[in-house]
Amino acid sequence: MSVTYDDSVGVEVSSDSFWEVGNYKRTVKRIDDGHRLCNDLMNCIHERARIEKAYAQQLTEWAKRWKQLVEKGPQYGTVEKAWNAMMSEAEKVSELHLDVKGSLMNEDFEKIKNWQKEAFHKQMMGGFKETREAEDGFRKAQKPWAKKLKEVEASKKAYHAACKEEKLAVSRETNSKADPALNPEQLKKLQDKVEKCKQDVLKTKDKYEKSLKELDQATPQYMENMEQVFEQCQQFEEKRLRFFREVLLEVQKHLDLSNLPSYKNIYRELEQNIQAADTVEDLRWFRANHGPGMSMNWPQFEDEEWSADLNRTLSRREKKKASEGVTLTGISQTGDQALPNKHSSVSSYEKTQSYPTEWSDEEANNPFSSTDANGDSNPFDEDATSATEVRVRALYDYEGQEHDELSFKAGDELTKIEDEDEQGWCKGRLDNGQVGLYPANYVEAIQ
């Protein structure tokens, strides 16, 4: 603050009014506050942009993870497509939120930054040019009136002191009249003092009234000058407020995705995909591919012997009955190849196998008459080989329900030695050499 403003020092501020000496500083401070508010608004927008970016990344990661889980899971058909539509929605919404982030930073943030630079001009000695101009304007408008106000305060103080001195002199004179010890000369001095105090009161009162009158005459000009500087500050602040309102409306448009046709199309498409889910169609598909609708080579009457090319697959139920003691006898040798005298087992979950033999009720030549028929040993302990062996990894835990099934944990690796059959089972071999069946959709090929 300039030292020229010392004329107002000592003036008592009696209220919080703008017209009081020095109270214009709140209006000047508003200019500095405007610059700081620009920084605050930029920080606010920057934080929101970071939130939009983080949300977009989370949506993308969520969609990617769940898309893989749904594809590898047991869900199927049109409901699976409807489920996947949720992940597609997340990916598209993620892109829109990245666009919001870009608009906030590249448009709104930069717009405030540029406006602030143009509106506020920093000085070499610190502070802003606009603040200094407002300060100088108010100081110049207030200085003459503040000087007269100071004179009024001084004359008022002198008048009140004279009045006080007069009352004291009158009191002393009154008390002296009742004191017989005082001589006439002393009493005369007290009376002269009273007379002098009365003259001082009149003199200071006249000066006080005169200075007050001068202050009243200067007040209209003071108010006009202060109003003029204040209006200049008001115009500057009006520009900032209008600009902030404009920027906030732009931010609102960027944040409000509901007005974007592409945003509405995302949810319209999501609803259509979900509405397209057909329960009847999914059940029909499962029946045809994994239920009673599947084809079956039912046993037929054979006149003499089994055809070398006849394929027969036993169901899990038939295999279980066979393991409980049902024996097959009278399998005769066909061609030049003799049936190896090894334990064997047949499952409907394996690929179809050829039986170049003839069924018989005689137990003498029954290859299933060993203890394996009762499930005392693993029928896959024999050397199982396949033309194409593939390493696979378990996606889920599986506990074998029967003796010819494998058990493993999610993440375990094993070798697939036979492809998936019509019932959805594969034959595989664990790393410890155990051979058995497992659900095909519980594993994935190792790339």
Salt bridges, closest charged atoms under 4 A:
ASP16 OD2 - ARG26 NH1 3.10
ASP33 OD2 - LYS29 NZ 3.11
ASP40 OD2 - ARG36 NH1 3.16
GLU52 OE2 - ARG48 NE 2.86
GLU52 OE1 - HIS97 ND1 2.45
GLU91 OE2 - LYS67 NZ 3.25
GLU107 OE1 - HIS254 NE2 3.20
ASP108 OD2 - HIS254 ND1 2.83
GLU130 OE2 - HIS121 ND1 2.67
GLU133 OE2 - LYS129 NZ 3.99
GLU135 OE2 - LYS25 NZ 3.50
GLU135 OE2 - ARG139 NH2 3.44
ASP136 OD2 - ARG132 NH1 3.59
ASP136 OD1 - ARG139 NH1 3.01
GLU153 OE1 - LYS156 NZ 3.52
GLU165 OE2 - LYS193 NZ 3.89
ASP192 OD1 - LYS188 NZ 2.91
ASP200 OD2 - LYS196 NZ 3.31
GLU237 OE2 - ARG240 NH2 2.59
GLU238 OE2 - ARG242 NE 3.07
GLU246 OE2 - LYS111 NZ 2.72
GLU269 OE1 - LYS92 NZ 2.81
GLU281 OE1 - ARG284 NH1 2.69
GLU318 OE2 - ARG312 NH2 3.65
GLU350 OE1 - LYS427 NZ 3.36
ASP372 OD2 - HIS343 ND1 3.47
GLU389 OE1 - ARG429 NH2 3.18
GLU402 OE1 - ARG316 NH2 3.33
GLU402 OE1 - LYS319 NZ 2.98
ASP404 OD2 - ARG316 NH1 3.33
ASP404 OD2 - LYS319 NZ 2.54
GLU405 OE2 - ARG316 NH2 2.28
GLU413 OE1 - ARG391 NH2 3.38
GLU413 OE2 - ARG393 NH2 3.53
GLU418 OE2 - LYS427 NZ 3.51
ASP419 OD2 - LYS351 NZ 3.78
ASP419 OD1 - LYS416 NZ 3.53
ASP431 OD1 - ARG391 NH1 2.92
GLU444 OE1 - LYS72 NZ 3.16
GLU444 OE2 - ARG393 NH1 3.97
